[in-house]
């Protein structure tokens, strides 16, 4: 305040010495002498969206900001404002963001290759481990920052050529933590988008960023309210906005997640208290009343912004002392608009950062090509395409000057837990009567065995249904997802499965059989980009049926043979579901036909053919989802074949019937399922759902018996969750001609 009084006295003395002015020669009054105003924005995750509300009021009241220092989310909001964005532009951009997609661990499922999509039906994508250098590794963060980085890259394009942050429309500093020695790192030069992202590397949530050979984490660990940094930048007076998360009570300390969050909040709160103690009397502290709004409530953006506005308006009597007259404020605003450089003409596209992969393989499939004018929308789509391979923890881009000219550089950071990836799944089910089962499933994927992208995939199941599957997949040329792209796939599996035979009408158990089988195949295929793929190949299978329990007389000839078949198989998959479990939009179509020869050790070789068609269509309105599914299957094979007919029964396959109670060589089935996604979701789940289904279908011995008149009907009601181990259901199923069953299972029913 003393500084401000001194400046006013000097201005008055100068006016008195000049004497009265000549009205005829009057000139515009000189700019008002005012203190250099610094804005300090704290971190706080989603709570940092309240900073936008503060900026809105400052702009409305014509209060100019001369410099900004921010940490974590405060660095992001502050950096974007310093780049020349207005508060209104910030609000518009941030409120239209789908934060769930921004922080998704991978790109949207529709954009993945079919190989990645198919894995989702066997193993949840929520949990992934890796083996590297002989040790088992886990991801460094629970969320991905790829979407956030793409957003920051797009919003900072007007200042992409600025390397010194003092040359931004408003000088700016971001605070990060050196994760190797725990020291504060103040970032004031380089890549603005990367500087903001580095400051928001919340431990355990986002992976840290490597910057100038240092590993940078969230700045809130060392200086969440960087008052001292703003002073060092030359601020005479400060507006400090503290939105940090308050410490939790005893009730939040009953879990590892709660304890970890409390530990981080304790570290943060300690340094915030030191910053608050350093404020001067003339400084203004804003503390929005955010109540129970948490650092993870990004979808509550409007509420955060409103609270930021309310906190600022409560201190307007003090703030208005810093306001400028309208004309002068507009001159200040005009002087702080960013210059927008012309979009460069690209001379080259380059890839950097990856040691485990060959990103050049993707080059021909990118939308951005040399000779084009740089288009950030195309570059952003290209980053998603590159990230869809599942090999990178980060994919970022920037344009830089190189000897060959303007070059679009894609920076690709390999997953530190790859290229050997593991997933774990469970199949655990009971009908609370006599049937229960348990399987533990393990998956191993080895990516990039060759520069072509050769992959080796293995799946092992231990439990009631032992199984081992292995596939070697090799792209034939150096292109991805075009009409010229082809692959070969050699695969094989062995399996032992239990088969229960029931009376179709009464549900009484007639037999329990064990089926042991082995199968190999060789496919030639073509990927259809993000849509799906088609395969044509040869398969050979051998199997044997062994009785475990029989209540009816069956000829011994049925069980004394080992059967085999050799066939030509054509399979097409089109998959655009957004999630494999509890999808909310999209569609999926699978068509498979196989024809060949089949024989037993005591049976002559005979012709067989099978055809399967199934489709799913899903649409949502808000949290309400309607899922329509249909299947049609037809088999023509020897009457004494033990290949096994198609079956119906079990949860959502005519709920209320026993699993496999209805069987035959012709099958028709349709289901309509409704579910509501609840707001709250359990830990390690994508969502929590309640819903129900209506089902109709039947199985017939031969196609001539099929008729709509003898369809069977069923319904179910359930609660469920998409967990890290697979879908979880607690359900009640009922069929008028079947019965009523209770189901509890995790994994595939």
C-alpha positions in Angstrom: 0.0 0.0 0.0 3.0 2.3 0.8 4.2 1.9 -2.8 0.7 2.8 -4.2 0.5 6.0 -2.0 4.0 7.1 -3.1 3.1 6.7 -6.8 0.0 8.8 -6.3 1.9 11.7 -4.5 4.6 11.7 -7.3 1.9 12.1 -9.9 0.2 15.0 -8.0 3.6 16.9 -7.6 4.3 16.6 -11.3 0.9 18.0 -12.2 1.3 21.0 -9.9 4.7 21.8 -11.3 3.3 21.8 -14.9 0.8 24.5 -14.1 -2.6 24.9 -15.7 -3.0 23.4 -19.1 -4.1 25.3 -22.2 -7.5 24.0 -23.1 -6.8 24.6 -26.8 -3.8 22.4 -26.6 -5.4 19.7 -24.4 -4.1 16.1 -25.0 -5.4 12.7 -23.7 -4.6 12.1 -20.1 -1.6 9.9 -19.4 -2.2 6.3 -18.5 -3.1 5.8 -14.9 -0.1 4.8 -12.9 -0.9 1.5 -11.2 0.9 -1.4 -9.4 2.0 -4.4 -11.5 -0.7 -6.9 -10.7 0.2 -10.6 -10.5 -2.3 -13.5 -10.5 -1.4 -16.6 -8.6 -3.5 -19.7 -9.3 -3.3 -22.8 -7.2 -3.7 -26.5 -8.2 -6.7 -28.6 -7.2 -7.7 -30.8 -10.1 -11.2 -30.1 -11.2 -11.5 -27.5 -8.4 -9.2 -25.4 -10.6 -12.0 -24.8 -13.0 -13.1 -22.1 -10.5 -10.2 -20.0 -11.8 -12.3 -19.4 -14.9 -15.0 -17.8 -12.9 -12.4 -15.5 -11.2 -11.1 -14.5 -14.6 -14.6 -13.7 -15.9 -15.2 -11.2 -13.1 -11.8 -9.6 -13.5 -12.5 -9.1 -17.2 -16.0 -7.7 -16.6 -14.6 -5.3 -14.0 -11.7 -4.2 -16.4 -9.0 -5.4 -14.0 -5.8 -6.1 -16.0 -3.5 -8.9 -15.1 0.2 -8.2 -15.8 1.7 -11.6 -15.0 0.6 -15.1 -13.9 2.1 -17.9 -11.9 0.2 -21.2 -11.6 0.5 -24.8 -10.4 -1.1 -27.9 -11.7 -4.7 -27.0 -12.9 -3.8 -23.4 -12.0 -0.9 -23.6 -14.5 -3.3 -24.9 -17.2 -5.9 -22.2 -16.7 -3.2 -19.6 -16.2 -1.1 -20.6 -19.1 -4.1 -20.6 -21.5 -5.1 -17.2 -20.3 -1.5 -15.9 -20.6 -1.5 -17.2 -24.2 -4.2 -14.7 -25.1 -7.5 -16.6 -24.6 -10.3 -14.7 -22.9 -12.2 -16.0 -19.9 -15.3 -16.4 -22.2 -13.3 -18.5 -24.6 -11.9 -20.6 -21.8 -15.3 -21.2 -20.4 -16.7 -22.2 -23.8 -13.8 -24.6 -24.5 -13.8 -26.3 -21.0 -17.5 -26.7 -20.7 -17.9 -28.6 -24.0 -15.2 -31.1 -23.1 -16.1 -34.7 -22.5 -13.7 -35.2 -19.6 -14.2 -38.9 -19.4 -12.8 -39.3 -22.9 -10.0 -36.7 -22.3 -8.7 -38.9 -19.4 -9.5 -42.3 -21.0 -6.6 -44.7 -20.7 -6.8 -45.4 -24.5 -8.5 -43.9 -27.5 -12.1 -44.7 -28.2 -12.7 -48.4 -28.8 -14.1 -47.7 -32.3 -10.7 -46.5 -33.4 -8.8 -49.6 -32.4 -7.7 -52.3 -34.7 -9.9 -55.4 -34.6 -7.2 -57.4 -32.8 -7.4 -54.9 -29.9 -11.2 -54.9 -29.9 -11.5 -58.7 -29.8 -9.3 -58.8 -26.6 -11.9 -56.8 -24.8 -14.4 -59.7 -24.9 -12.0 -61.9 -23.1 -10.1 -59.5 -20.8 -11.0 -56.1 -19.3 -8.9 -53.2 -20.7 -9.0 -51.5 -17.3 -6.0 -53.5 -15.9 -2.8 -54.1 -17.8 0.6 -55.2 -16.5 3.9 -55.6 -18.4 7.2 -57.5 -18.3 10.3 -55.5 -19.1 14.0 -56.2 -18.2 13.0 -59.2 -16.3 10.6 -57.5 -13.9 6.8 -57.1 -13.7 5.8 -53.5 -14.2 2.5 -51.5 -13.8 1.4 -48.3 -15.4 2.7 -45.1 -13.8 -0.7 -43.5 -13.7 -4.3 -44.6 -13.5 -5.5 -42.1 -16.2 -4.1 -41.1 -19.5 -3.0 -37.5 -20.2 -3.0 -38.0 -24.0 -6.4 -36.3 -24.5 -5.3 -33.4 -22.2 -2.1 -32.9 -24.1 -4.0 -32.9 -27.4 -6.4 -30.3 -26.0 -3.5 -28.1 -24.7 -1.7 -28.4 -28.0 -4.7 -27.2 -30.0 -5.5 -24.3 -27.7 -1.9 -23.0 -27.6 -1.3 -23.1 -31.4 -1.4 -19.2 -31.7 1.7 -19.0 -29.5 3.4 -22.2 -30.7 6.5 -20.2 -31.9 7.0 -18.5 -28.5 9.8 -20.1 -26.5 10.3 -17.5 -23.7 7.2 -17.2 -21.6 7.9 -13.6 -20.8 7.1 -13.0 -24.5 3.6 -14.4 -24.2 0.7 -11.8 -24.2 0.9 -12.1 -20.4 4.2 -13.3 -18.8 3.7 -16.7 -17.2 5.4 -19.3 -15.1 4.4 -22.9 -14.3 5.6 -24.8 -11.2 6.5 -28.5 -11.3 8.4 -30.9 -9.0 11.6 -32.7 -9.9 10.6 -36.3 -9.0 14.3 -37.4 -8.6 15.4 -34.9 -5.9 12.1 -33.3 -4.8 13.1 -29.8 -5.8 10.9 -27.1 -7.3 11.2 -26.5 -11.0 9.9 -23.2 -12.4 9.3 -23.5 -16.1 9.5 -20.2 -18.0 10.6 -21.2 -21.4 10.2 -24.0 -24.0 6.9 -25.7 -25.1 4.0 -24.0 -23.3 1.6 -27.0 -23.8 4.2 -29.4 -22.3 5.0 -27.0 -19.5 1.4 -26.8 -18.4 1.0 -30.6 -18.7 4.2 -31.2 -16.6 2.8 -29.1 -13.8 -0.3 -31.3 -13.7 1.4 -34.7 -13.3 -0.5 -35.8 -10.2 1.3 -38.8 -8.7 -0.5 -42.1 -9.3 -3.0 -40.4 -11.6 -0.9 -39.1 -14.5 2.5 -40.3 -15.5 5.3 -37.8 -15.0 6.9 -35.9 -17.9 10.5 -36.0 -19.0 11.7 -32.4 -19.6 15.3 -31.4 -20.3 16.5 -34.8 -18.8 14.4 -34.3 -15.6 11.4 -36.2 -14.6 8.7 -33.7 -13.7 5.7 -34.3 -11.4 2.9 -32.2 -10.1 4.0 -28.8 -8.7 1.5 -29.0 -5.9 3.9 -31.2 -4.0 6.3 -28.3 -3.5 4.5 -25.1 -4.2 0.7 -25.3 -4.8 0.2 -21.5 -4.4 3.3 -20.0 -6.0 3.2 -16.5 -4.4 7.0 -16.3 -4.3 7.3 -17.0 -8.0 4.9 -14.1 -8.9 6.9 -11.8 -6.6 10.1 -12.8 -8.4 8.5 -12.0 -11.7 8.1 -8.4 -10.5 4.5 -8.2 -9.1 3.8 -5.2 -6.8 0.4 -6.6 -5.8 -1.2 -10.1 -6.0 -4.5 -11.7 -6.4 -4.1 -15.2 -5.1 -6.7 -17.9 -5.7 -6.6 -21.0 -3.5 -8.8 -23.9 -4.6 -6.7 -26.7 -3.0 -8.5 -29.8 -1.7 -9.0 -29.6 2.1 -7.9 -32.5 4.3 -10.4 -35.4 4.5 -11.9 -36.7 7.7 -11.4 -40.1 9.4 -14.1 -41.7 7.2 -12.0 -41.3 4.0 -9.0 -43.1 5.5 -10.3 -46.6 5.2 -8.8 -47.4 1.8 -5.5 -47.3 0.0 -6.9 -44.7 -2.3 -8.2 -42.5 0.6 -4.9 -42.7 2.4 -2.9 -41.9 -0.7 -5.1 -38.9 -1.4 -4.8 -37.7 2.2 -1.0 -38.0 2.1 -0.8 -35.8 -1.0 -3.2 -33.3 0.4 -1.1 -33.0 3.6 2.0 -32.2 1.6 0.1 -29.7 -0.5 -1.6 -28.0 2.5 1.7 -27.5 4.3 3.3 -25.5 1.4 0.0 -23.6 0.9 0.1 -22.4 4.5 3.6 -21.1 4.0 2.5 -19.2 0.8 -0.5 -17.7 2.6 1.7 -16.5 5.4 3.8 -14.6 2.9 1.0 -12.5 1.5 1.2 -8.7 2.0 -1.6 -6.6 3.4 -2.4 -5.1 0.0 -2.6 -8.6 -1.6 -6.1 -10.1 -2.2 -6.8 -13.7 -1.4 -9.8 -15.5 -3.0 -11.0 -18.8 -1.6 -14.1 -20.1 -3.5 -16.5 -22.0 -1.4 -16.4 -25.3 -3.2 -18.0 -27.3 -0.4 -18.0 -31.0 -1.3 -17.0 -30.6 -4.9 -13.9 -32.7 -5.3 -10.8 -32.6 -7.5 -12.3 -35.3 -9.7 -15.7 -33.7 -10.4 -14.7 -32.4 -13.9 -18.3 -32.9 -15.1 -19.4 -30.2 -12.6 -17.6 -27.4 -14.5 -20.5 -24.9 -14.4 -20.7 -25.3 -10.6 -17.0 -24.6 -10.2 -17.1 -21.6 -12.4 -20.1 -20.2 -10.6 -18.3 -20.5 -7.2 -15.3 -18.7 -8.7 -17.4 -15.8 -9.8 -19.2 -15.6 -6.4 -15.9 -15.5 -4.5 -14.6 -12.8 -6.7 -17.7 -10.7 -6.6 -17.7 -10.8 -2.8 -14.4 -8.8 -2.8 -15.4 -6.3 -5.5 -15.0 -3.2 -3.3 -11.3 -4.0 -3.0 -10.9 -5.3 -6.6 -12.4 -2.2 -8.2 -9.6 -0.1 -6.9 -7.5 -1.9 -9.5 -9.8 -1.3 -12.4 -9.0 0.7 -15.5 -11.3 3.2 -17.4 -13.0 1.5 -20.3 -10.9 3.1 -23.0 -7.6 2.3 -21.3 -8.7 -1.3 -20.6 -9.5 -1.8 -24.2 -6.0 -0.5 -25.2 -4.5 -2.9 -22.7 -6.6 -5.8 -24.0 -5.6 -5.0 -27.6 -1.9 -4.9 -26.7 -2.2 -8.4 -25.1 -3.8 -10.2 -28.0 -1.6 -13.0 -29.5 -0.4 -12.6 -33.0 -1.6 -15.6 -35.1 1.1 -16.9 -37.4 0.1 -18.3 -40.7 -0.3 -22.0 -40.9 3.0 -23.5 -42.2 3.4 -25.6 -45.3 4.8 -28.9 -44.1 7.9 -30.2 -45.8 8.2 -33.4 -43.8 6.6 -35.6 -41.2 8.9 -37.2 -38.6 8.6 -39.6 -35.6 10.7 -39.4 -32.4 10.9 -41.1 -29.0 10.1 -44.8 -29.7 12.7 -47.5 -29.2 10.4 -50.5 -29.3 8.2 -49.8 -32.3 8.4 -48.8 -35.9 6.1 -45.8 -36.3 7.2 -45.3 -39.9 4.8 -48.2 -40.6 1.9 -45.9 -39.9 3.2 -43.0 -42.0 1.3 -43.7 -45.2 -2.0 -43.9 -43.3 -1.8 -40.5 -41.6 -4.1 -37.7 -42.8 -1.2 -35.3 -42.5 1.3 -35.6 -45.4 4.3 -33.5 -46.6 3.3 -30.7 -49.0 0.1 -29.9 -47.1 -0.8 -26.8 -45.1 -0.6 -27.8 -41.4 -4.1 -28.6 -40.1 -4.3 -29.1 -36.3 -7.5 -31.1 -36.5 -5.8 -33.6 -38.8 -2.7 -33.7 -36.6 -4.9 -34.5 -33.6 -6.7 -37.3 -35.4 -3.3 -38.7 -36.4 -2.2 -38.8 -32.8 -5.2 -40.8 -31.9 -4.5 -43.2 -34.8 -0.9 -43.6 -33.6 -2.1 -44.1 -30.0 -4.6 -46.8 -31.1 -1.9 -49.4 -31.4 -1.7 -49.5 -27.6 2.1 -49.2 -27.5 2.5 -45.7 -26.3 1.9 -43.9 -23.0 2.0 -40.5 -24.8 1.6 -39.4 -28.4 2.1 -35.6 -28.9 2.9 -33.4 -31.8 4.5 -30.1 -32.6 5.7 -28.2 -35.7 9.4 -27.2 -35.7 11.9 -25.6 -38.1 14.4 -28.1 -39.5 16.9 -27.9 -42.4 14.4 -29.5 -44.7 11.7 -26.9 -43.7 8.7 -26.9 -41.4 8.3 -30.5 -40.0 5.4 -32.0 -38.1 7.0 -34.1 -35.4 5.1 -36.8 -33.6 6.6 -37.5 -30.2 5.9 -41.1 -29.1 6.8 -42.3 -25.7 6.8 -46.1 -25.3 4.9 -47.7 -22.5 7.6 -48.4 -19.9 5.9 -51.6 -19.0 5.9 -53.0 -22.6 6.3 -54.6 -25.1 5.2 -57.8 -23.2 1.7 -57.1 -21.9 -0.4 -59.1 -19.5 -4.0 -59.1 -18.5 -5.9 -61.1 -15.9 -9.5 -62.2 -16.0 -11.9 -64.2 -13.9 -14.9 -66.3 -14.7 -16.7 -66.9 -11.4 -20.4 -67.9 -11.4 -23.1 -69.5 -9.4 -26.9 -70.0 -9.8 -27.3 -70.5 -6.0 -28.5 -74.1 -6.7 -26.2 -76.8 -7.9 -24.1 -75.2 -10.6 -21.0 -73.1 -9.9 -17.8 -72.6 -11.9 -14.5 -70.8 -11.5 -11.8 -70.0 -14.1 -8.7 -67.8 -13.9 -7.7 -66.4 -17.3 -4.3 -65.0 -18.2 -3.3 -63.2 -21.4 0.1 -62.4 -22.8 0.8 -60.2 -25.9 4.2 -59.6 -27.3 4.1 -56.7 -29.7 6.6 -55.7 -32.5 8.6 -58.9 -32.9 9.5 -57.4 -36.3 9.4 -54.0 -38.0 6.3 -55.1 -39.8 4.4 -55.3 -36.4 4.4 -59.0 -35.9 2.6 -60.0 -32.7 2.5 -63.1 -30.6 -0.7 -63.6 -28.5 -1.2 -66.3 -25.8 -4.2 -67.0 -23.6 -4.3 -69.5 -20.7 -7.3 -70.5 -18.7 -7.0 -72.5 -15.4 -10.0 -73.9 -13.6 -13.2 -75.7 -14.7 -12.6 -75.1 -18.4 -8.8 -75.4 -19.0 -7.7 -73.9 -22.3 -4.5 -72.7 -24.0 -4.6 -70.5 -27.2 -1.6 -69.1 -29.1 -1.5 -67.0 -32.3 1.3 -65.6 -34.4 0.1 -62.6 -36.4 2.3 -61.1 -39.2 1.4 -58.2 -41.4 2.6 -58.8 -45.0 3.4 -55.2 -46.0 4.4 -51.9 -44.4 1.0 -50.4 -44.4 -1.9 -50.3 -42.0 -5.6 -50.4 -42.7 -5.7 -50.0 -46.5 -7.0 -52.2 -49.3 -3.4 -53.2 -49.9 -2.8 -54.4 -46.4 -2.9 -58.1 -45.7 -1.8 -60.4 -42.9 -1.2 -64.1 -42.2 -2.2 -65.7 -38.9 -1.2 -69.1 -37.6 -3.0 -70.2 -34.5 -3.9 -73.2 -32.3 -5.7 -74.1 -29.1 -6.4 -77.0 -26.8 -9.4 -77.1 -24.5 -11.3 -79.4 -22.1 -14.9 -78.4 -21.5 -17.8 -79.8 -19.5 -21.1 -80.3 -21.4 -24.4 -80.8 -19.5 -27.3 -82.3 -21.4 -30.9 -81.5 -20.1 -34.4 -82.5 -21.0 -35.5 -79.4 -23.1 -38.9 -79.3 -21.5 -38.3 -80.2 -17.8 -34.7 -79.0 -17.4 -33.9 -82.4 -15.8 -30.2 -83.3 -16.2 -29.6 -86.3 -18.5 -25.9 -86.4 -18.9 -22.6 -84.8 -18.0 -19.9 -85.1 -20.6 -16.3 -84.0 -20.9 -15.1 -82.7 -24.3 -11.4 -82.6 -25.1 -10.4 -80.9 -28.3 -7.4 -79.5 -30.2 -7.6 -77.1 -33.2 -5.1 -75.4 -35.5 -5.7 -72.9 -38.2 -3.9 -70.8 -40.9 -5.6 -67.6 -42.0 -5.1 -65.0 -44.7 -6.8 -61.8 -43.8 -7.3 -58.1 -44.5 -7.9 -55.4 -41.8 -10.6 -52.9 -42.6 -9.1 -50.0 -40.7 -11.2 -49.1 -37.7 -14.3 -51.0 -39.0 -13.1 -54.6 -38.6 -11.5 -57.4 -40.6 -12.1 -60.4 -42.8 -10.3 -63.8 -42.7 -10.2 -66.8 -45.0 -8.3 -69.8 -43.8 -8.0 -73.6 -43.2 -8.8 -75.2 -39.9 -8.3 -78.7 -38.6 -9.9 -80.0 -35.3 -9.8 -83.2 -33.4 -12.0 -84.0 -30.4 -13.3 -86.8 -28.1 -16.3 -87.0 -25.8 -16.0 -88.8 -22.5 -19.1 -89.5 -20.3 -18.9 -88.4 -16.7 -22.6 -89.1 -15.7 -25.4 -90.7 -17.7 -29.0 -91.2 -16.8 -30.1 -92.5 -20.2 -29.0 -95.3 -22.4 -26.5 -94.1 -25.1 -24.8 -96.4 -27.6 -21.1 -97.0 -26.7 -20.2 -96.2 -30.3 -20.8 -92.5 -29.6 -18.0 -92.3 -27.0 -15.5 -94.8 -28.5 -14.5 -92.5 -31.4 -12.1 -89.6 -31.9 -13.6 -87.2 -34.4 -11.9 -84.8 -36.7 -12.9 -82.2 -39.2 -11.0 -80.2 -41.8 -12.6 -77.1 -43.3 -12.4 -73.8 -45.1 -13.5 -70.9 -43.0 -14.6 -67.4 -43.9 -15.1 -64.9 -41.1 -16.0 -61.2 -41.2 -16.3 -58.9 -38.2 -17.5 -55.3 -38.2 -17.2 -53.8 -34.7 -18.1 -50.2 -33.8 -19.2 -50.7 -30.2 -17.8 -48.1 -27.7 -17.4 -50.8 -25.0 -17.4 -54.5 -25.1 -19.3 -54.7 -21.8 -22.3 -52.5 -21.2 -21.9 -50.6 -24.5 -23.7 -47.3 -24.8 -23.5 -46.7 -28.5 -22.4 -48.4 -31.7 -22.9 -51.7 -33.5 -21.3 -55.1 -34.1 -21.8 -57.7 -36.9 -20.2 -61.1 -37.0 -20.7 -63.6 -39.9 -18.8 -66.9 -40.1 -19.2 -69.8 -42.5 -17.2 -73.0 -42.6 -17.4 -76.0 -44.8 -15.4 -79.2 -45.1 -15.2 -82.9 -44.2 -15.9 -84.6 -40.9 -15.3 -88.1 -39.7 -14.9 -90.4 -36.7 -12.4 -93.2 -36.3 -15.3 -95.7 -37.1 -17.3 -93.4 -39.4 -16.7 -92.6 -43.0 -15.8 -89.0 -44.0 -18.8 -86.9 -44.7 -19.5 -83.3 -45.7 -20.5 -80.6 -43.1 -21.2 -76.9 -43.1 -22.0 -74.4 -40.5 -23.1 -70.8 -40.7 -23.4 -68.2 -37.9 -24.7 -64.6 -38.0 -25.1 -62.3 -35.1 -25.6 -58.6 -34.7 -25.8 -56.0 -32.0 -27.0 -52.4 -32.2 -26.8 -50.0 -29.2 -28.1 -46.5 -28.6 -28.3 -44.2 -25.6 -30.2 -41.1 -24.5 -28.3 -39.7 -21.6 -27.8 -42.4 -19.0 -30.5 -44.6 -20.6 -29.3 -47.3 -23.0 -31.2 -49.8 -25.3 -29.2 -52.8 -26.5 -30.6 -55.0 -29.3 -29.0 -58.3 -30.1 -29.9 -61.2 -32.5 -28.3 -64.5 -33.5 -29.0 -67.0 -36.3 -27.1 -70.2 -36.6 -27.4 -73.2 -38.9 -25.4 -76.5 -39.0 -25.6 -79.3 -41.6 -23.5 -82.2 -40.4 -23.7 -86.0 -39.9 -26.5 -87.2 -37.7 -24.1 -89.1 -35.5 -21.6 -86.3 -35.2 -20.5 -85.3 -31.7 -19.3 -81.9 -32.8 -22.1 -80.6 -30.6 -25.2 -78.7 -31.6 -25.9 -75.0 -30.8 -27.3 -74.3 -27.4 -29.5 -71.8 -25.6 -30.1 -71.2 -21.9 -28.6 -69.2 -19.1 -28.5 -65.5 -18.2 -29.6 -63.4 -21.2 -29.6 -66.5 -23.4 -33.2 -67.3 -22.4 -32.8 -66.5 -18.7 -34.5 -68.9 -16.4 -33.5 -72.0 -18.4 -30.4 -74.0 -17.5 -27.3 -73.2 -19.4 -27.4 -75.2 -22.6 -30.9 -76.6 -21.8 -32.1 -76.1 -25.4 -30.0 -77.5 -28.2 -30.2 -78.2 -31.9 -28.6 -77.6 -35.4 -30.8 -74.6 -36.0 -31.0 -71.7 -33.6 -32.7 -68.3 -33.6 -32.5 -65.8 -30.7 -33.3 -62.1 -30.1 -32.9 -59.9 -27.0 -33.7 -56.3 -26.1 -31.8 -55.1 -23.0 -32.3 -51.8 -21.2 -29.9 -50.4 -18.6 -29.3 -47.2 -16.7 -25.8 -46.0 -15.9 -25.8 -44.7 -12.3 -23.8 -41.6 -11.4 -21.7 -43.4 -8.7 -19.4 -46.2 -9.7 -17.5 -48.6 -7.4 -13.7 -48.4 -7.3 -11.9 -50.0 -10.3 -15.0 -50.0 -12.4 -16.1 -48.0 -15.5 -19.7 -47.8 -14.4 -22.5 -49.2 -12.3 -25.7 -50.2 -14.0 -29.3 -51.5 -13.4 -31.5 -52.9 -16.1 -33.4 -55.8 -17.5 -34.0 -57.8 -20.7 -36.7 -59.4 -22.8 -35.6 -62.5 -24.7 -37.1 -64.8 -27.3 -35.6 -67.8 -29.2 -35.4 -71.6 -29.5 -33.2 -74.3 -30.9 -34.4 -77.1 -33.3 -33.0 -80.4 -34.4 -33.3 -79.4 -38.1 -34.2 -76.3 -40.1 -37.5 -77.6 -41.2 -38.7 -77.7 -37.6 -38.0 -74.0 -37.0 -41.1 -71.9 -36.5 -42.0 -68.6 -34.8 -45.0 -70.4 -33.3 -42.8 -72.4 -30.9 -40.4 -69.7 -29.8 -39.7 -69.6 -26.1 -39.6 -66.4 -24.0 -37.7 -65.2 -21.0 -36.8 -62.0 -19.1 -34.2 -60.9 -16.6 -33.5 -58.0 -14.2 -30.0 -57.2 -13.0 -27.5 -54.9 -11.4 -24.0 -54.9 -12.8 -20.7 -53.2 -13.1 -17.9 -53.2 -15.7 -14.9 -54.1 -13.5 -11.2 -54.5 -13.9 -11.7 -58.3 -14.2 -14.8 -58.3 -16.4 -18.5 -57.7 -16.2 -20.1 -58.3 -12.8 -23.8 -59.3 -12.6 -26.3 -60.1 -9.9 -29.4 -61.1 -11.7 -32.8 -62.7 -11.6 -34.0 -64.6 -14.7 -37.5 -66.1 -15.4 -38.9 -68.1 -18.3 -42.6 -69.2 -18.4 -41.7 -72.7 -19.7 -38.4 -72.9 -17.9 -38.1 -71.6 -14.4 -36.7 -68.9 -12.2 -33.0 -68.6 -11.5 -30.7 -66.3 -9.6 -27.3 -65.6 -11.1 -24.1 -64.1 -9.7 -21.0 -64.0 -11.8 -18.0 -62.0 -12.8 -16.6 -62.4 -16.3 -18.4 -64.1 -19.2 -21.6 -66.0 -18.3 
